[in-house]
Amino acid sequence: MTPSLSLGLYLLFAAGGPAPAVRRPDRPAGPLIWLHAASPDQADAVTQIARRIARAGGPVQLLLTFGFPSESNGLDLPPTTLTDAAPVDRRRAVQDFLVHWRPDAALIAGTRFPPALVAEIHAAGVPLYGVFSGGASGRLPYSPWKRSLLGAVVARFTVVLAPDETLAARLAAPAGPGPQVEAGGPVEDVTDPLPATEAEREALATLLRARPVWLAMSVPEDELQAVIAAHTLAMRHAHRMLLICVPRDIGATDRFNAAFAAEGWEVAQRARDEEPLAEVQVLIADGETELGLWYRLAPVTFMGGTLGNSGAGRSPMEPAALGSAVVCGPNPGPHTAAYGRLAAARASRLVRDSAALAAAVADLIAPDRAAQLAHNAWTASSGGAEVADRIARSLVAAATKAGADAARAAADGGR
């Protein structure tokens, strides 16, 4: 590989001193794949790839890191996924991280690729895959120096996927021959429909008998009054309207029940096996385990947490994939890219306060309005699955091969 002056100078200044001691989880035995979300818009992308790797089975372990302040508890990760603090973009810090975890394959997804991180992974001989989103504008740096640096960084990947042909060509040009730069798709938009028991869905649909229904999911307590205001207005337009409410904290169920009852509403609780009979105005769900059922029954879903400071707990692509129109506030949490793509596809309704939420729910009672939004949402959520599957297969194959090679070398060394 041709040496790069721009990357060489960057690494000279990014050498770093001794990294502070960091308590990390123990590395498990067997092949390990490191997934790094370098920017917030790619948190959903690495989640989708992680789920596909886990689905493939086998002895592969997953490690997830973030290049930004975040928590993984808002992401639907495989249960055995390990998380750790990502190393800063300094050579010594990255080297220490690699010595501890010894990944057999790695993936970096983001609007930029940290140069020292990429260079040290490449120097360690770890197969490295990239998902480049390009940010909101999809532009690359104009500065010749920065373009040279980007080219040198991209050249150290095994494969880099860009969202479209135009950006793939722009990435490949400064990288020169060597790296495989391909047009992929919006990996973060991929969402597998959440499961539901068809017999249960059919029974509830029959019971509801075409009643208008809306869902408020993962609702934190600081948004409860906004949901109440929205349901109050919605029932003025359709007095048979049913609200299905999923509290974010299942321990708050009784407080939610009391607040709804104080409005004079008849409330049923799923945890008590109570049914949404004709006189019931609110059904409180038993946690988030049956979201696949509620998305199928509710033509409209409000994404709880997006109005306040807590942020959305789950991806809006979940209801979108099941044909439920998405209503959301201005705070997307870790799902910035997914909300952005729904907005660009005219597949969601943005509300900024409780009054706007109430107006949106009342407006979307009209079946034709909700249906158009839901159709756009389903279209936006259905792309990129093939790309995510291909990345997952490549990472598993690379990690498995590297793990086998290491085991063979260790056995040969012991003879």
C-alpha positions in Angstrom: 0.0 0.0 0.0 1.3 3.4 -1.0 2.3 5.5 2.1 0.2 8.6 2.7 1.7 11.9 3.8 -1.6 13.2 5.2 -2.3 10.0 7.2 1.3 9.8 8.4 1.2 13.3 9.8 -2.2 12.7 11.4 -0.9 9.5 13.1 2.2 11.4 14.2 0.1 13.9 16.1 -2.4 11.2 17.2 0.2 9.0 18.9 -0.9 9.8 22.4 0.7 9.0 25.7 -0.1 6.1 27.9 -3.8 5.5 27.9 -5.6 5.7 31.3 -6.4 2.4 32.8 -9.9 1.3 31.8 -11.9 -1.5 33.4 -13.2 -3.6 30.6 -15.3 -6.8 30.5 -13.3 -10.0 30.0 -12.9 -11.2 26.4 -14.9 -14.4 25.8 -13.3 -17.4 24.1 -14.0 -17.9 20.4 -14.2 -15.6 17.3 -15.2 -12.0 18.2 -16.7 -9.3 15.9 -16.3 -5.7 16.9 -19.1 -3.3 15.7 -18.4 0.4 16.1 -21.1 3.1 15.5 -18.9 6.2 14.9 -21.8 8.6 14.6 -25.4 8.6 16.0 -27.1 8.1 12.7 -25.6 4.6 12.5 -26.7 3.2 15.8 -29.6 1.5 14.1 -27.3 0.2 11.3 -25.0 -1.7 13.7 -28.1 -3.0 15.6 -29.5 -4.5 12.5 -26.2 -6.1 11.5 -25.7 -7.4 15.1 -29.1 -9.1 15.0 -28.4 -10.7 11.7 -25.0 -12.0 12.9 -26.7 -13.5 16.0 -29.4 -15.1 13.9 -26.7 -16.8 11.8 -25.8 -18.8 15.0 -22.4 -20.3 15.6 -19.8 -19.4 18.3 -19.3 -15.8 17.2 -19.3 -13.2 20.0 -20.3 -9.5 19.4 -18.8 -6.4 20.9 -20.5 -3.0 20.4 -19.0 0.5 20.9 -20.1 4.0 20.2 -18.1 7.0 19.1 -20.5 9.4 20.8 -22.2 9.6 24.2 -24.9 6.9 24.2 -26.4 4.0 26.0 -27.2 0.6 24.4 -30.4 0.1 26.4 -32.5 1.9 23.8 -31.3 -0.5 21.1 -32.8 -4.0 20.4 -29.5 -5.9 20.6 -29.0 -9.6 20.8 -28.9 -10.5 24.5 -25.3 -11.8 24.6 -23.9 -8.6 23.0 -21.0 -7.1 24.9 -20.6 -3.3 25.1 -17.5 -1.3 26.0 -16.3 2.3 25.9 -14.8 3.0 22.5 -11.1 4.1 22.5 -10.4 7.7 21.6 -8.8 8.3 18.2 -5.3 8.0 19.5 -2.9 5.3 18.4 -2.0 4.1 21.9 -5.6 4.0 23.1 -6.6 2.0 20.1 -3.7 -0.4 20.4 -4.5 -1.1 24.1 -8.2 -1.7 23.1 -7.1 -4.2 20.4 -4.7 -6.0 22.7 -7.5 -6.6 25.2 -10.3 -7.6 22.8 -8.3 -9.2 19.9 -11.2 -8.9 17.4 -11.3 -11.3 14.5 -13.2 -8.9 12.3 -14.5 -5.3 12.7 -17.0 -2.9 11.2 -17.1 0.9 11.5 -20.3 2.7 10.5 -20.7 6.5 10.4 -20.4 9.8 8.7 -16.7 9.8 9.2 -14.0 7.1 9.8 -11.6 7.9 12.7 -8.1 7.7 11.0 -6.1 6.4 13.9 -8.8 3.8 14.7 -8.8 2.6 11.1 -5.0 2.6 10.7 -4.4 0.5 13.9 -7.1 -2.0 13.0 -5.5 -2.4 9.6 -2.0 -2.7 11.1 -3.2 -5.4 13.4 -4.3 -7.5 10.3 -8.0 -7.4 11.3 -10.5 -7.6 8.3 -12.3 -4.2 8.4 -15.6 -3.4 6.9 -17.2 0.1 6.6 -20.6 1.5 6.3 -20.3 5.2 5.2 -23.5 7.2 5.5 -22.1 10.5 4.3 -24.2 12.6 6.7 -27.2 14.6 5.8 -25.6 16.2 2.8 -23.8 13.2 1.4 -20.8 15.4 0.6 -17.1 14.7 1.0 -14.5 17.2 2.1 -13.5 19.8 -0.4 -10.0 20.4 1.1 -7.3 18.5 -0.9 -5.6 17.6 2.4 -8.8 16.2 3.9 -9.7 14.3 0.7 -6.2 12.8 0.7 -6.6 11.8 4.3 -10.1 10.2 3.6 -8.6 8.3 0.6 -5.8 6.9 2.7 -8.3 5.9 5.4 -10.7 4.2 3.0 -7.8 2.4 1.3 -7.3 0.4 4.6 -10.7 -1.2 4.6 -11.5 -4.6 3.1 -14.9 -3.3 1.9 -16.7 0.0 2.2 -20.4 0.4 1.5 -21.9 3.7 0.6 -25.7 4.5 0.4 -25.7 5.1 -3.4 -23.6 5.0 -6.5 -22.7 8.7 -6.5 -21.2 8.6 -3.0 -19.5 5.3 -3.7 -17.7 6.8 -6.7 -16.7 9.8 -4.7 -15.2 7.6 -2.0 -13.4 5.4 -4.4 -11.7 8.2 -6.3 -9.3 9.4 -3.6 -8.7 5.9 -2.2 -7.3 4.6 -5.5 -7.1 0.9 -6.4 -7.3 -1.6 -3.7 -10.4 -1.2 -1.5 -13.7 -2.5 -2.6 -16.1 0.5 -2.5 -19.7 -0.5 -3.3 -23.1 1.1 -3.4 -25.3 -0.5 -0.7 -28.4 1.0 0.9 -29.8 2.5 4.0 -28.9 -0.3 6.4 -30.3 1.4 9.4 -33.8 1.4 7.8 -34.0 -2.4 7.9 -36.4 -3.7 10.5 -37.8 -7.2 10.9 -41.5 -7.1 11.7 -42.0 -7.8 15.4 -43.8 -11.1 15.9 -47.4 -11.6 17.1 -49.7 -14.5 17.5 -52.2 -14.4 14.6 -55.0 -16.0 16.7 -54.6 -13.3 19.4 -54.6 -10.6 16.7 -57.7 -12.0 15.1 -59.5 -12.3 18.4 -58.7 -8.7 19.4 -59.6 -7.3 16.0 -62.9 -9.1 16.1 -63.5 -7.7 19.6 -62.7 -4.2 18.6 -65.0 -4.4 15.5 -63.4 -1.6 13.6 -63.2 0.8 16.5 -60.7 3.6 15.9 -57.5 2.7 17.8 -54.2 4.6 18.4 -51.1 3.4 20.2 -48.9 5.4 22.6 -45.8 3.2 23.0 -42.9 3.4 25.5 -44.5 6.4 27.2 -42.4 8.0 30.0 -44.3 9.5 32.9 -43.4 13.1 31.9 -45.4 12.6 28.7 -48.5 11.0 30.3 -50.4 14.3 30.4 -49.7 14.9 26.7 -51.1 11.5 25.9 -54.2 12.2 28.0 -54.7 15.5 26.2 -54.4 13.8 22.8 -56.9 11.1 23.7 -59.4 13.7 25.1 -59.4 15.6 21.8 -59.4 12.4 19.7 -62.6 11.1 21.5 -64.4 14.4 20.7 -64.0 13.4 17.1 -64.6 9.7 17.6 -66.2 8.9 20.9 -65.5 5.1 20.5 -61.7 5.8 20.2 -59.5 3.3 22.1 -56.0 4.2 23.4 -53.6 1.4 23.8 -50.9 2.7 26.1 -47.5 1.1 26.8 -45.7 2.7 29.8 -42.0 2.8 29.4 -41.6 1.7 33.1 -43.9 -1.2 33.8 -43.7 -0.3 37.5 -45.6 2.9 36.6 -48.7 1.0 35.5 -50.8 1.7 38.5 -50.0 5.5 38.3 -51.0 5.5 34.6 -54.2 3.6 35.6 -55.0 6.2 38.2 -54.3 9.2 35.9 -56.6 7.7 33.2 -59.3 6.8 35.7 -59.2 10.4 37.1 -60.4 11.5 33.6 -63.5 9.4 34.1 -62.3 6.8 31.6 -62.9 3.1 31.8 -59.5 1.4 31.9 -58.5 -2.2 31.2 -55.1 -3.7 32.1 -53.6 -6.4 29.9 -51.6 -7.8 32.9 -55.0 -8.6 34.6 -56.3 -10.3 31.5 -58.9 -7.5 31.1 -60.3 -7.1 27.6 -60.9 -3.8 25.7 -64.7 -4.2 25.8 -67.0 -1.6 24.2 -67.1 0.6 27.3 -63.3 0.7 27.7 -61.5 3.8 26.5 -57.9 2.9 27.5 -56.1 -0.5 27.5 -52.8 -0.5 29.4 -50.4 -3.0 27.9 -48.2 -5.3 29.9 -44.8 -3.9 29.0 -43.3 -4.0 25.5 -43.4 -7.7 24.9 -46.5 -7.5 22.7 -45.6 -4.5 20.6 -45.9 -6.6 17.4 -49.5 -7.2 18.3 -50.3 -3.6 19.1 -48.6 -2.2 15.9 -50.8 -4.5 13.9 -54.0 -3.3 15.6 -53.3 0.4 15.8 -53.3 2.4 12.5 -51.5 5.2 14.3 -48.5 5.0 16.7 -47.1 7.8 18.9 -43.4 7.2 19.7 -43.1 7.9 23.4 -40.1 9.8 24.7 -39.7 11.9 21.6 -41.6 14.9 23.1 -39.5 15.1 26.3 -35.8 14.7 27.1 -35.7 10.9 27.4 -35.7 10.3 23.6 -37.3 7.5 21.7 -36.7 4.1 23.3 -37.3 2.1 20.1 -36.9 2.5 16.4 -39.8 4.1 14.5 -39.2 1.5 11.8 -40.9 -1.1 14.0 -44.4 0.4 13.6 -43.5 1.5 10.0 -42.7 -2.1 9.0 -46.2 -3.2 10.2 -48.2 -0.4 8.5 -48.8 1.8 11.5 -48.5 5.6 10.8 -45.8 7.2 13.0 -46.3 10.3 15.1 -43.2 11.6 16.9 -41.8 14.6 18.7 -38.5 16.4 18.0 -36.2 14.2 20.2 -35.3 11.0 18.3 -32.9 9.6 20.8 -30.5 7.1 19.2 -32.7 6.8 16.1 -31.8 10.0 14.3 -31.3 8.5 10.8 -34.5 6.4 10.9 -36.6 9.4 11.8 -34.9 11.5 9.2 -35.7 9.0 6.5 -39.3 8.7 7.5 -39.6 12.4 7.4 -38.0 12.6 4.0 -40.4 10.0 2.7 -43.4 11.9 4.1 -44.0 8.8 6.3 -44.3 10.4 9.7 -46.0 13.3 11.5 -43.8 15.6 13.6 -45.4 17.2 16.7 -43.6 19.6 19.0 -45.9 19.7 22.0 -49.0 18.1 23.6 -51.4 20.3 21.7 -49.8 19.3 18.4 -49.9 15.6 19.4 -53.6 15.9 20.2 -54.3 17.6 16.8 -52.3 15.0 14.9 -54.1 12.0 16.5 -57.5 13.7 15.9 -56.5 14.3 12.3 -55.2 10.8 11.6 -58.5 9.3 12.8 -59.5 9.7 9.1 -58.6 6.3 7.6 -57.3 7.8 4.3 -54.9 10.1 6.1 -53.4 7.4 8.3 -53.3 4.9 5.4 -51.2 7.2 3.2 -48.8 7.9 6.0 -48.6 4.2 6.9 -48.0 3.2 3.2 -45.1 5.7 2.9 -43.7 4.4 6.2 -43.8 0.8 5.1 -42.1 1.7 1.8 -39.3 3.5 3.7 -38.8 0.7 6.1 -38.5 -2.2 3.6 -35.1 -1.3 2.0 -31.6 -2.4 2.8 -32.2 -5.9 4.1 -30.1 -7.6 1.5 -27.2 -5.2 2.3 -27.4 -5.9 6.0 -27.5 -9.7 5.4 -24.5 -9.5 3.1 -22.4 -7.5 5.6 -23.3 -9.9 8.4 -22.4 -12.9 6.3 -19.0 -11.3 5.4 -18.2 -10.5 9.0 -19.1 -13.9 10.2 -17.0 -15.6 7.5 -14.0 -13.3 8.2 -14.2 -13.8 11.9 -14.6 -17.5 11.7 -11.6 -17.9 9.3 -9.4 -15.6 11.5 -10.4 -17.6 14.6 -9.6 -20.9 12.9 -6.3 -19.6 11.6 -5.3 -18.4 15.1 -6.3 -21.7 16.7 -4.3 -23.6 14.0 -1.2 -21.3 14.6 -1.5 -21.9 18.4 -1.6 -25.6 17.9 1.4 -25.6 15.5 3.3 -23.5 18.0 2.7 -26.0 20.8 4.2 -28.9 18.9 
